[in-house]
Amino acid sequence: MSYSDASVTFLPSHTVASAVKGESLLDCALAHGIDLECECGGSCACTTCRVRVVSGQDYLSVAEAPERERLAIEGRTGNNIRLACQALVGCGNIVIDTQPDHCT
């Protein structure tokens, strides 16, 4: 694996991590010691890994139907909310809030 031209800033800790193109935000967080809950292990079966994309939404994969449906079922839509296990990193600078509930 090689690092892409991507970086992910995790709020509120302000930890900046280099990201591998195509890896999930969850994998990036865990690889850099960010404690991000994920009860289902990254299989899009819960919403515990939800994050709010503060900036860089265009540098993430588009939310697919299973992710959108899971968030809708749990009432967790809006304000750039994504599941970290489903959002794949592209190239660019991304800022995410790992504690989105205080904003939604």
C-alpha distances in whole Angstrom, upper triangle without the diagonal:
4,7,9,13,14,15,17,20,22,25,28,26,25,21,19,15,12,10,7,9,10,10,14,16,17,13,13,16,16,13,16,19,20,23,23,25,24,27,25,22,20,22,24,27,28,28,27,24,25,25,27,25,27,25,22,23,22,19,18,19,22,24,24,28,27,26,29,31,30,30,34,35,34,36,33,33,33,32,28,28,24,23,20,19,19,18,15,14,14,15,17,19,20,22,23,26,25,29,30,33,35,34,35
4,6,10,11,13,15,19,21,24,27,25,23,20,17,14,10,9,6,8,11,11,14,16,18,15,13,17,17,14,15,19,20,23,23,26,25,28,27,24,22,24,26,29,30,29,28,25,26,25,26,24,25,23,20,22,21,17,17,18,22,24,25,29,28,27,29,32,31,31,34,36,35,36,33,33,33,31,28,27,25,24,20,20,20,19,15,13,13,12,15,16,18,21,22,25,25,29,30,33,35,34,35
4,7,8,9,12,15,17,21,24,22,20,17,14,10,7,6,4,7,10,10,13,14,16,13,11,14,16,13,13,17,18,21,21,24,24,27,27,24,21,24,25,28,29,27,27,23,24,22,23,21,22,20,17,19,18,14,15,17,21,23,24,28,28,26,28,31,30,29,33,35,34,34,31,31,30,28,25,25,22,22,18,19,19,17,14,11,11,10,12,13,14,17,19,22,22,26,27,30,32,31,32
4,5,8,11,15,17,21,23,22,20,17,14,11,8,6,5,5,9,10,13,14,16,15,12,15,17,15,15,19,19,23,22,25,25,28,27,25,22,24,25,28,28,27,27,23,23,21,22,19,20,18,15,16,15,11,13,15,18,21,23,26,26,24,26,30,29,28,31,34,33,33,30,29,28,26,23,23,21,21,18,19,18,16,12,9,8,6,8,11,12,16,18,21,22,26,26,30,31,30,31
4,7,10,13,17,20,22,21,19,17,13,11,8,8,8,8,12,13,15,15,18,17,14,17,19,17,17,20,20,23,23,26,26,30,29,27,24,26,26,30,30,28,28,24,24,21,21,18,19,16,13,15,14,10,13,15,19,21,24,27,28,25,27,30,30,29,32,34,33,34,30,29,28,25,22,23,21,22,19,20,20,17,14,10,8,5,6,8,11,14,17,20,22,25,25,29,30,29,30
4,7,10,13,16,19,18,16,14,10,9,6,5,7,7,10,11,12,11,15,14,11,13,16,15,14,17,17,20,19,23,23,27,26,24,21,24,24,27,27,25,24,20,20,18,18,15,15,13,10,12,12,8,10,13,16,19,21,25,25,22,24,28,27,26,29,31,30,30,26,25,24,22,19,20,18,18,16,17,17,14,11,7,7,5,4,5,7,11,13,17,18,21,22,26,26,25,26
4,7,10,13,16,15,12,10,7,5,5,5,9,10,12,12,12,11,14,13,10,11,14,13,12,15,14,17,17,21,21,25,25,23,21,24,23,27,26,23,23,19,19,16,16,13,13,12,10,13,13,10,11,15,18,19,22,26,26,23,24,28,27,25,28,31,29,29,25,25,24,21,18,19,17,18,15,17,17,14,12,9,9,8,7,5,6,8,11,14,15,19,19,23,24,23,24
4,6,10,12,12,10,8,6,5,6,7,10,11,13,11,11,8,11,12,8,9,12,12,10,13,11,14,14,17,18,22,23,21,18,21,21,24,23,20,19,15,15,12,12,10,11,10,9,11,13,10,11,14,17,18,21,24,24,20,22,25,24,22,25,27,26,26,22,22,21,18,15,16,14,15,12,14,15,12,11,9,10,10,9,6,5,6,7,10,11,15,16,20,20,19,21
4,6,9,9,6,6,4,6,9,10,14,15,17,15,14,10,13,14,10,10,13,13,11,13,11,14,13,17,19,23,24,22,20,23,22,25,23,20,19,16,15,12,12,10,10,10,10,13,15,13,13,17,19,20,23,26,26,22,23,26,25,23,26,28,26,26,22,22,20,18,15,16,15,16,13,16,17,14,15,12,14,13,11,8,6,5,6,8,10,13,14,18,18,17,20
4,6,6,5,5,6,8,11,12,15,17,18,15,13,10,11,13,10,8,11,12,10,11,8,10,10,14,16,20,21,20,18,21,21,23,21,18,16,13,13,10,10,10,10,11,12,14,17,15,15,18,20,19,23,25,24,21,22,25,23,21,24,26,23,23,20,20,19,17,15,14,14,14,11,15,16,14,15,13,16,16,14,11,9,6,5,6,7,10,12,15,15,15,17
3,5,5,7,9,11,15,16,19,20,21,19,17,13,14,16,14,11,14,16,13,13,10,11,11,14,17,20,22,22,20,23,22,24,21,18,16,14,13,10,10,10,9,11,14,15,18,17,17,20,21,21,24,26,26,22,23,25,23,21,24,26,23,22,19,19,18,15,14,14,15,15,13,17,19,16,18,17,19,19,17,13,11,7,6,5,6,8,10,13,12,12,15
4,6,8,11,14,17,18,22,23,24,21,19,15,16,18,16,13,15,17,14,14,11,12,12,15,18,21,23,23,22,25,24,25,22,19,17,15,14,11,11,12,11,14,16,18,21,20,20,23,24,23,27,29,28,24,25,27,25,22,25,27,24,23,20,21,20,17,16,16,17,17,16,19,21,19,21,19,22,22,20,16,14,10,9,6,7,7,10,12,11,12,15
4,5,9,12,15,17,20,22,23,21,19,15,15,17,15,12,14,15,12,11,9,10,12,15,18,22,24,23,22,26,25,26,24,21,18,16,16,14,14,15,14,16,18,19,22,21,21,24,26,25,28,30,29,26,27,29,27,25,28,29,26,26,23,24,23,20,19,18,19,19,16,19,22,20,21,20,22,22,20,16,14,11,10,9,9,10,13,16,15,16,19
4,6,10,13,15,19,21,22,20,18,15,16,17,14,12,15,15,12,12,10,13,14,18,20,24,26,24,23,27,26,28,25,22,20,18,17,14,14,14,12,14,15,18,20,19,19,22,24,24,28,30,30,26,27,30,28,25,29,30,28,27,24,24,23,20,19,18,19,19,17,20,22,19,20,18,20,19,17,13,12,9,9,9,10,12,15,18,17,17,20
4,6,10,12,16,18,20,17,16,13,14,15,11,9,12,12,9,9,8,11,13,17,19,23,24,22,21,25,25,27,25,22,20,17,17,15,15,15,14,15,16,18,20,18,18,21,24,24,27,30,29,25,27,30,28,26,29,31,28,28,25,25,24,22,20,19,19,19,16,18,20,18,18,16,18,18,16,13,12,10,10,11,11,14,16,19,19,19,22
4,7,10,13,15,17,16,15,12,14,14,10,10,13,12,9,11,10,14,15,19,20,24,25,23,22,25,25,28,26,23,22,18,18,16,16,14,14,14,14,16,18,15,16,20,22,23,26,29,29,25,27,30,28,26,30,31,29,29,26,26,25,22,20,20,19,19,16,18,20,17,17,14,16,15,13,10,9,9,10,12,13,16,18,21,21,21,24
4,6,10,12,14,12,13,10,12,11,7,8,10,9,7,10,10,13,14,18,19,23,24,21,19,23,23,26,25,23,21,17,18,16,17,15,16,15,14,16,18,15,15,18,21,22,25,28,27,24,26,29,27,26,29,31,29,29,26,26,25,23,20,20,18,18,14,16,18,15,14,12,14,13,12,10,10,10,11,14,14,17,19,23,23,23,25
4,7,10,12,11,12,11,13,12,8,10,12,10,9,12,13,16,17,20,21,25,25,22,20,23,24,27,26,24,23,19,20,18,19,17,17,16,14,16,17,13,14,17,20,22,24,28,27,24,26,29,28,27,30,32,31,31,28,27,27,24,21,21,19,19,16,17,18,15,13,10,11,10,10,9,10,12,14,16,17,20,22,25,26,25,27
4,6,9,7,9,8,11,9,6,9,11,9,10,13,13,16,16,19,19,23,22,20,17,20,21,24,24,22,21,18,18,16,18,15,17,15,13,15,15,11,11,14,17,19,21,24,24,21,24,27,25,24,28,30,28,29,26,25,25,23,20,20,17,17,13,14,15,12,10,7,9,9,9,10,10,12,13,16,16,20,21,25,26,25,26
4,6,6,9,10,12,10,8,11,13,11,12,15,16,19,18,21,20,23,22,19,17,20,21,24,24,23,23,19,20,19,20,18,20,18,15,16,16,12,12,13,17,19,20,24,23,21,24,27,25,25,29,30,29,30,27,27,27,25,22,21,18,18,14,14,14,13,9,7,8,9,11,12,13,15,16,19,19,23,24,27,29,28,29
4,6,9,10,13,11,10,14,15,14,15,19,18,21,20,22,21,24,23,20,18,19,20,24,24,23,23,19,20,19,20,17,19,17,14,14,13,10,10,10,14,16,18,21,21,20,22,25,24,24,27,29,29,29,26,25,25,24,20,20,17,17,14,14,13,11,8,5,5,7,10,12,12,15,16,20,20,24,24,27,29,28,28
4,7,9,12,10,10,14,15,14,16,19,18,20,19,20,19,22,20,18,15,16,17,20,21,21,21,18,18,18,19,17,19,18,15,14,14,11,9,9,12,14,15,18,18,17,19,22,21,21,25,26,26,27,24,23,24,23,19,19,16,15,12,12,10,9,5,5,6,9,12,14,14,16,17,20,20,23,23,26,28,27,27
4,7,8,6,7,10,11,11,13,15,15,17,15,17,16,19,17,15,12,14,15,18,19,18,18,15,16,16,17,16,19,18,15,15,15,12,10,10,14,14,15,19,18,16,19,21,20,20,24,25,25,26,23,23,23,22,19,18,14,13,10,9,9,8,5,6,8,11,13,14,13,15,15,18,17,21,21,24,26,25,26
4,5,5,6,9,10,11,13,14,13,15,12,14,13,16,15,12,9,12,12,15,16,15,15,11,12,12,14,13,16,16,14,13,14,12,9,9,12,12,13,16,15,13,16,18,17,17,20,22,21,22,19,19,20,19,16,15,11,9,6,6,6,5,4,6,10,13,14,14,12,14,13,15,14,17,18,21,23,22,22
4,6,5,6,9,10,11,12,10,12,10,12,12,15,15,13,10,13,13,16,15,14,13,9,10,9,11,11,13,14,12,12,14,11,9,10,13,13,15,18,17,14,16,19,17,16,20,21,20,21,18,18,18,17,14,13,10,8,5,6,8,6,6,7,10,13,13,12,10,11,9,11,10,14,14,18,20,19,20
4,5,5,6,9,10,11,9,10,7,9,8,12,12,10,8,11,11,14,13,12,11,7,9,10,13,13,16,17,16,15,17,15,12,13,16,15,16,19,17,14,17,19,16,16,20,21,19,21,17,18,19,19,16,14,11,8,5,5,8,8,9,10,14,16,17,16,13,13,11,12,10,14,15,17,20,20,20
4,5,5,6,9,10,10,11,10,12,11,14,14,10,9,12,14,16,16,15,14,11,13,13,16,16,19,19,17,17,19,16,14,14,17,17,18,21,19,16,20,22,19,19,23,24,22,24,21,22,23,22,19,17,14,12,8,7,10,10,9,10,14,16,17,16,15,15,14,15,13,17,18,21,23,23,24
4,6,5,6,9,8,11,10,13,13,17,17,14,12,16,16,19,19,17,16,12,14,13,15,14,17,17,15,16,17,14,13,14,17,18,19,22,21,18,21,24,21,21,25,26,24,25,22,23,23,22,19,17,14,13,9,10,12,11,10,9,12,14,14,13,12,13,12,14,12,16,18,21,23,22,23
4,5,5,6,5,7,7,10,11,15,16,13,12,16,16,19,17,16,14,10,12,11,14,14,16,16,16,17,19,16,14,16,19,19,21,23,22,19,21,23,21,20,24,25,23,24,21,22,22,20,18,16,14,12,9,10,13,12,12,12,15,16,16,14,12,12,10,11,10,13,15,18,20,20,21
4,5,5,5,7,7,10,10,14,15,12,12,15,17,18,17,16,14,11,14,14,17,17,19,20,20,20,22,19,17,19,21,21,22,25,22,20,23,25,22,22,25,26,24,25,22,24,25,23,21,19,16,14,11,11,14,14,14,14,18,19,19,18,16,16,14,15,12,15,18,20,22,23,24
4,6,8,10,11,13,14,17,18,14,14,18,19,21,21,20,18,15,17,17,19,19,21,21,20,21,22,19,18,19,22,22,24,27,25,22,25,27,25,24,28,29,27,29,26,27,27,26,23,21,19,17,13,13,16,15,14,14,17,18,18,17,16,16,16,17,15,18,21,23,25,26,27
4,6,9,11,14,15,19,20,17,17,20,21,23,22,21,18,15,17,16,18,18,19,20,19,20,22,19,18,20,23,23,26,28,27,24,26,29,26,25,29,30,28,29,26,27,27,25,23,21,19,18,14,15,18,17,16,15,17,18,18,16,15,15,14,15,14,17,19,22,23,24,26
4,6,9,12,14,17,19,16,16,20,21,23,21,20,17,15,17,16,19,19,20,21,21,22,25,22,21,23,25,25,27,29,27,24,27,29,26,25,29,30,27,28,25,27,27,25,23,21,20,18,15,16,19,18,18,17,21,21,21,19,17,16,15,15,13,16,19,21,22,23,25
4,6,9,12,15,17,15,15,19,19,21,19,17,14,12,14,12,15,16,17,18,19,20,22,20,19,21,23,22,25,27,25,22,24,26,23,22,26,26,24,25,22,23,24,22,20,18,17,15,12,14,17,16,17,16,19,20,20,17,15,14,12,12,9,12,15,17,18,20,21
4,6,9,12,15,13,14,18,18,19,17,15,12,10,12,12,15,17,18,20,21,21,24,22,20,22,24,23,25,26,24,21,23,25,22,21,24,25,22,23,20,22,23,22,20,18,17,15,12,13,17,17,18,18,22,23,23,20,18,16,13,12,9,11,14,16,17,19,20
4,6,10,12,11,11,14,14,15,13,11,8,6,9,9,13,14,17,19,19,19,22,20,18,19,21,19,21,23,20,17,20,21,18,17,21,21,18,20,17,19,20,19,17,15,13,11,9,10,14,14,16,16,20,22,22,19,16,15,12,11,7,9,12,14,16,17,18
4,6,9,9,10,13,13,13,10,9,6,5,9,10,14,17,19,21,22,21,24,23,20,21,22,20,21,22,19,16,19,20,16,16,19,19,16,18,16,18,20,20,18,15,14,11,10,10,14,15,17,19,22,25,25,23,19,18,14,13,9,10,12,13,16,18,18
4,6,6,6,9,9,10,8,8,5,5,9,11,15,17,20,22,22,21,24,22,19,19,20,18,19,19,16,14,17,17,14,14,18,17,15,17,15,18,20,20,19,15,13,10,9,8,12,14,16,18,22,24,25,23,20,19,16,15,12,13,14,15,18,20,19
4,6,8,9,10,8,7,8,6,8,11,14,18,20,23,26,26,24,27,26,22,22,23,20,20,20,17,15,18,18,14,15,18,16,14,17,16,19,22,22,21,17,15,12,12,11,14,17,19,21,25,28,28,27,24,23,19,18,15,16,17,17,20,22,21
4,6,6,7,6,6,9,8,9,12,15,19,21,24,26,26,24,26,25,21,20,21,18,18,18,14,13,16,16,12,14,17,16,14,18,17,19,22,23,21,18,15,12,12,10,12,15,17,20,24,27,28,27,24,24,20,20,17,18,19,19,22,23,22
4,6,8,9,9,11,10,9,13,15,19,21,24,25,25,23,25,23,20,19,21,18,18,19,15,14,18,18,15,16,20,19,17,20,19,21,23,24,22,19,16,12,11,8,11,14,16,18,22,25,26,25,23,22,20,20,17,18,19,20,24,25,24
4,6,8,8,10,10,8,11,13,17,18,21,22,22,20,22,20,17,16,17,15,14,16,12,11,15,15,13,14,17,17,16,19,17,18,21,21,19,16,13,9,8,5,8,11,12,15,19,22,23,23,20,20,17,18,15,17,18,19,23,23,22
4,5,8,10,11,11,13,16,19,20,24,25,23,21,23,22,18,16,17,14,13,14,10,10,14,13,11,13,16,16,15,18,17,18,21,22,20,17,14,10,11,7,8,12,14,17,20,24,25,25,22,23,20,21,18,20,20,21,25,25,23
4,6,7,10,9,10,13,16,18,21,22,22,19,21,20,16,15,15,12,11,11,7,6,10,10,7,9,12,12,12,15,13,15,18,19,17,14,11,8,9,7,7,11,13,17,20,23,24,24,21,21,18,19,17,18,17,18,22,22,20
4,7,9,10,12,15,18,20,24,25,25,22,24,24,20,19,18,15,14,13,9,9,12,10,7,10,12,11,11,14,14,15,19,21,19,16,13,10,12,10,11,14,17,20,23,27,28,28,24,24,21,21,18,19,18,19,22,23,21
4,6,8,9,13,16,18,22,24,24,21,24,23,20,19,18,15,15,14,11,10,12,11,7,8,11,10,8,12,11,13,17,18,17,14,12,9,11,10,11,14,17,20,24,27,27,26,23,22,19,18,15,16,15,15,19,19,17
4,6,6,9,12,15,18,20,21,19,22,21,18,18,17,14,15,14,12,9,11,11,7,7,10,10,7,10,8,11,14,15,14,10,9,7,9,9,11,13,16,19,22,25,25,24,20,19,16,15,12,12,11,12,15,16,14
4,6,9,12,15,18,21,21,20,23,22,19,19,19,16,17,18,15,12,14,15,11,10,14,13,10,13,10,13,16,16,15,12,11,8,9,10,12,14,17,19,23,25,25,24,20,18,15,13,10,10,11,11,14,15,14
4,6,10,12,16,18,18,17,20,19,16,16,17,14,16,17,15,11,14,15,12,11,15,15,13,14,11,13,15,15,14,10,8,6,5,7,9,11,13,15,19,22,21,20,16,15,12,11,8,9,10,11,15,15,15
4,7,10,13,15,16,14,17,17,14,15,15,12,15,16,14,10,12,13,11,9,12,13,11,12,8,10,12,12,10,7,5,4,6,8,10,10,13,15,18,21,20,19,15,14,10,9,7,8,7,9,12,12,11
4,6,9,12,13,12,15,15,13,14,15,13,16,17,16,12,13,16,14,11,14,16,14,14,10,11,11,10,8,6,5,6,6,10,11,10,13,14,17,19,18,16,12,10,6,6,5,7,6,9,11,10,11
4,6,9,11,10,14,14,12,14,14,13,16,18,18,14,14,17,15,12,15,17,15,14,10,10,9,7,5,4,6,9,9,13,13,11,14,14,17,18,17,15,11,9,6,5,7,8,5,9,10,8,9
4,6,7,6,10,10,9,12,12,12,16,18,18,15,15,18,17,14,17,20,18,17,13,12,10,8,5,6,7,10,10,13,13,10,12,12,14,15,13,11,8,6,4,6,9,11,9,12,13,11,12
4,7,8,11,12,12,15,15,16,19,22,22,18,18,21,21,18,20,23,21,19,16,15,12,9,7,9,11,14,13,17,17,14,15,14,16,16,13,11,8,5,5,7,10,11,10,13,13,11,12
4,6,8,9,10,14,14,15,19,22,23,19,19,23,22,20,22,25,23,22,18,17,14,11,9,12,12,15,14,18,17,13,14,13,13,13,10,8,6,5,7,10,13,15,13,17,17,14,16
4,5,5,7,11,12,14,17,21,22,18,19,22,22,20,22,25,24,23,20,18,16,13,10,13,12,15,14,17,15,12,12,10,10,9,7,6,4,6,9,12,15,17,16,19,20,17,19
4,5,6,8,9,10,14,17,18,15,15,19,19,17,19,22,21,20,17,15,13,11,8,10,10,13,12,15,13,10,11,10,10,11,10,9,7,9,9,12,15,17,15,18,19,17,17
4,6,8,8,11,14,18,19,17,17,20,21,19,21,25,24,23,20,18,16,14,11,14,13,15,15,17,15,11,11,10,8,9,8,10,9,11,13,16,18,21,19,22,23,20,21
4,7,9,12,15,19,20,17,18,21,22,20,23,26,25,25,21,19,18,16,13,14,13,15,13,15,13,10,8,6,5,6,6,7,7,10,12,15,17,20,19,23,24,21,22
4,6,9,12,15,16,13,15,18,18,17,19,22,22,22,18,17,16,15,11,12,10,11,10,12,10,6,5,5,5,8,9,10,8,11,11,14,16,19,17,21,22,20,20
4,6,9,12,13,11,13,16,16,16,18,21,21,21,18,17,17,16,13,13,10,11,11,11,8,6,5,7,7,10,12,14,12,14,14,17,18,21,19,22,24,22,22
4,6,10,12,10,10,13,15,14,16,19,19,19,17,14,14,15,11,12,10,11,12,13,9,7,8,10,11,14,15,16,14,16,15,18,19,21,19,22,24,21,20
4,7,8,6,6,10,11,10,12,15,16,16,13,12,12,13,10,10,7,9,11,11,7,7,9,12,13,17,17,18,15,17,15,17,18,19,17,19,22,20,18
4,6,6,6,9,10,11,12,14,16,17,15,13,15,17,14,13,10,11,13,12,8,9,11,14,15,19,20,21,19,20,19,20,20,22,20,22,25,23,21
4,5,5,6,8,10,10,12,14,15,14,13,15,17,15,14,12,12,15,14,11,12,15,18,19,23,24,25,22,23,21,22,22,23,21,22,25,24,21
4,6,5,6,9,10,10,12,14,13,13,16,18,16,14,12,10,13,12,9,12,14,18,20,24,25,25,22,23,21,22,21,22,20,21,24,23,21
4,5,5,6,9,10,11,12,11,10,13,15,13,10,8,7,10,9,7,9,12,15,18,21,22,22,19,20,17,18,17,18,16,18,21,20,17
4,6,5,6,9,10,10,9,8,10,13,11,10,8,9,12,13,10,11,14,17,19,23,23,23,20,20,18,18,18,19,16,17,20,19,16
4,5,5,6,9,10,10,9,13,16,15,12,11,11,15,14,12,14,17,21,23,26,27,27,24,24,21,21,20,21,18,19,22,21,18
4,5,5,6,9,8,9,13,16,14,12,10,9,13,12,11,13,17,20,23,26,27,26,23,22,19,19,18,18,16,16,20,19,16
4,6,5,6,5,6,9,12,11,8,8,8,12,12,11,13,17,19,22,25,25,24,21,20,17,16,16,15,13,13,17,16,13
4,5,5,6,6,9,13,13,11,11,12,15,16,15,16,20,22,25,28,28,27,24,23,20,19,19,18,15,15,18,17,14
4,6,8,9,13,16,16,13,14,13,17,17,16,18,22,25,27,30,30,30,26,25,22,21,20,20,17,16,20,19,16
4,5,8,12,15,15,12,12,12,15,16,16,17,21,24,27,30,30,28,25,23,20,19,17,16,14,13,16,16,13
4,6,9,12,13,11,12,13,16,18,17,18,22,24,27,30,29,28,24,23,20,18,17,16,13,12,15,14,10
4,7,9,10,7,9,10,13,15,15,15,19,21,24,26,26,24,20,19,16,14,14,13,10,9,12,11,8
4,7,8,6,8,10,14,16,15,14,18,20,22,25,24,23,19,18,15,15,15,14,11,11,14,12,9
4,6,6,9,12,15,17,16,15,19,20,22,24,22,21,18,17,14,14,15,14,11,11,13,10,8
4,6,9,13,15,18,17,15,18,19,20,22,20,18,15,14,12,11,13,13,9,10,11,8,7
4,6,10,12,15,13,11,14,15,17,18,17,16,12,11,10,10,12,13,10,12,13,10,10
4,7,9,12,11,10,14,15,17,19,19,17,13,12,9,9,10,11,8,10,12,10,9
4,6,9,8,7,10,12,15,17,17,16,13,12,10,10,10,12,10,12,15,13,12
4,5,5,6,10,12,16,19,19,18,14,14,11,12,10,12,11,13,16,15,14
4,5,5,8,10,14,16,17,16,12,12,10,11,9,12,12,14,17,17,16
4,6,8,11,14,17,19,18,15,16,13,14,12,15,15,17,20,20,19
4,6,10,13,16,17,18,15,16,14,16,14,17,16,18,21,20,20
4,7,10,13,14,14,11,13,11,14,13,16,15,18,21,19,19
4,7,10,12,13,11,13,13,16,16,19,18,21,24,22,22
4,7,8,10,8,11,12,15,16,19,19,22,24,23,23
4,7,9,9,13,14,18,19,22,22,25,27,25,25
4,7,9,13,15,19,20,23,23,27,28,26,27
4,6,10,13,17,19,22,21,25,26,24,25
4,7,10,14,16,19,19,23,23,21,23
4,7,10,12,15,15,19,19,18,19
4,7,10,12,12,16,16,15,17
4,6,9,9,13,13,12,14
4,5,6,9,10,9,11
4,6,9,10,11,12
4,6,7,8,10
4,5,5,6
4,5,5
4,6
4
